[in-house]
Amino acid sequence: MRCQWSGAVPEFLDYHDKEWGFPVTDDTRLFEKLCLESFQSGLSWRTILAKRENFRAAFAGFDHTKIAEFGDAERARLMEDTGIVRNKAKIDATINNAQRMAELVAAEGSLAAFVWSFEPRPEELAEPQTASVSDASHALSKELKKRGWKFLGPTTIFAFMQAMGLINDHAKGCVVRERVERARSEFVRPGR
């Protein structure tokens, strides 16, 4: 048995079994996921997953230092790129967030240390796959907004937290749930 959503389309299975919910500390992967979750807002994850490699190519492998330097020429290039979601507000938000990322890393040491400081305690969690927001996702979203980040509301942040392992939201009985729980128990949280 797996989470019901993983069988919706063939490309979800590999993502579900090998990525979704496993803890991540790599700043580039965390930044990429924040950006992709932002682009996904209002769309299906299938659309974003199918275009993920195109996004990586278009956004310099999600190297925030490179994206932070994007100007008008890069914005125009991105708006013409049919391989990604061509939404001006989301493109602008990604560039803005790359600039804010540099500030956050300077202040907090790493994006990983910052986001993992919002990991909820087990008693704060809803039953798996019954919530789309949490107190922790509200708090992280609010703090990012305060620091000037854009397009990262509490629902988007909750999806990010699910995907990056800050919570184990695999359904009870899912064959991957125990693997994720084991990975989380062995995981060394950044900044601790």
ZAMISE-857863 format. One record per residue (C-alpha): x, y, z; residue in one letter. Coordinates in steps of 0.02 Angstrom, whole numbers, plus 50000, padded with zeros to 5 digits. Layout:
N
XYZA/...
END
This chain:
192
500005000050000M/500565017649960R/499865035149981C/498355036149867Q/499005051049768W/500585041449716S/499585030549596G/498705044949509A/499985045549368V/501525034649332P/502805048449363E/502205050849542F/502735033449598L/504615036249589D/504445053649668Y/503375046349809H/504515031549843D/506205040149832K/505985058649872E/504375064149954W/504535065450142G/506375060750159F/507315074050260P/508375086350162V/509725098350222T/510505103650057D/510165122250035D/510055121149846T/508755107149852R/507775116549986L/507805132549884F/507315123149727E/505825115349815K/505245132049884L/505315139149708C/504435124249628L/503075124249762E/502825142649725S/502665139149539F/501465124949577Q/500245136449667S/498605135249571G/499255121249460L/499505102549477S/501115095149545W/501135083949392R/501405099349283T/502865105249388I/503645087949406L/503585085649217A/504475102349193K/505705100749338R/507245098049228E/506735112849121N/506565123549277F/508305118049334R/509045122949166A/508105139449159A/508545144349338F/510405140049340A/510165123949438G/509295134249573F/510945141949625D/510245156649722H/511825167049698T/511615166249509K/509735168949510I/509945184049624A/510905192449481E/509535189649351F/508995205849269G/507845211249130D/508665200248997A/508465184649103E/506675189149146R/506265191148961A/507125174548923R/506115165749058L/504475173148994M/504865165548823E/505375148448891D/503975136248849T/504805122848955G/504305131449118I/502775139949188V/502845157349114R/502055167449253N/502845184549276K/502385186149459A/503105168949499K/504685172249399I/504915188949488D/504595180449656A/505935167349619T/507225180849581I/506695190849734N/506775175349843N/508535171449781A/509045188749837Q/508195186150006R/509045169150019M/510755177450023A/510165188450167E/509425173650260L/511005163250243V/512045177850306A/510895179550457A/510525161250496E/512015151650428G/510995141350305S/509255139550235L/509245121950309A/509585128050487A/508215141050467F/506825129850397V/507205115250513W/507005126850662S/505145126650615F/504995107650622E/503405104050720P/503385092650871R/502455076150844P/501025081450958E/500715096550846E/500385086050692L/498705081250619A/498365063550563E/499335060050402P/498595067850245Q/497155076350335T/497835094150336A/498465106550208S/499135119350332V/499815118950509S/500365130850644D/502155127650590A/501785131350406S/500915147450457H/502395152450566A/503705148650432L/502695157350297S/502475172650408K/504325173450449E/504825171850265L/503595185650217K/504295196650356K/506015194050277R/505355199250106G/505045182250024W/503565180949905K/502295168049844F/502525156749995L/500895155750091G/500535143050228P/499795129950108T/501305131049994T/502455129950144I/501505114950212F/501775105750046A/503625110450058F/503715103550236M/502895087250181Q/504065085150033A/505685089750122M/505395078550272G/505015091350406L/503485080650437I/503105062650390N/501435064250304D/501445047350218H/499795038650250A/499705025850390K/500035009050310G/501035016550165C/502585005850132V/503665021450127V/503055028850292R/504185017550397E/505705021150286R/505415039850305V/505185038050492E/506825028450504R/507705041750398A/506995055450510R/507545046450669S/509335044950602E/509345062550531F/510475075650611V/509515091950612R/510555106750551P/511055119550680G/510915107450826R/
END
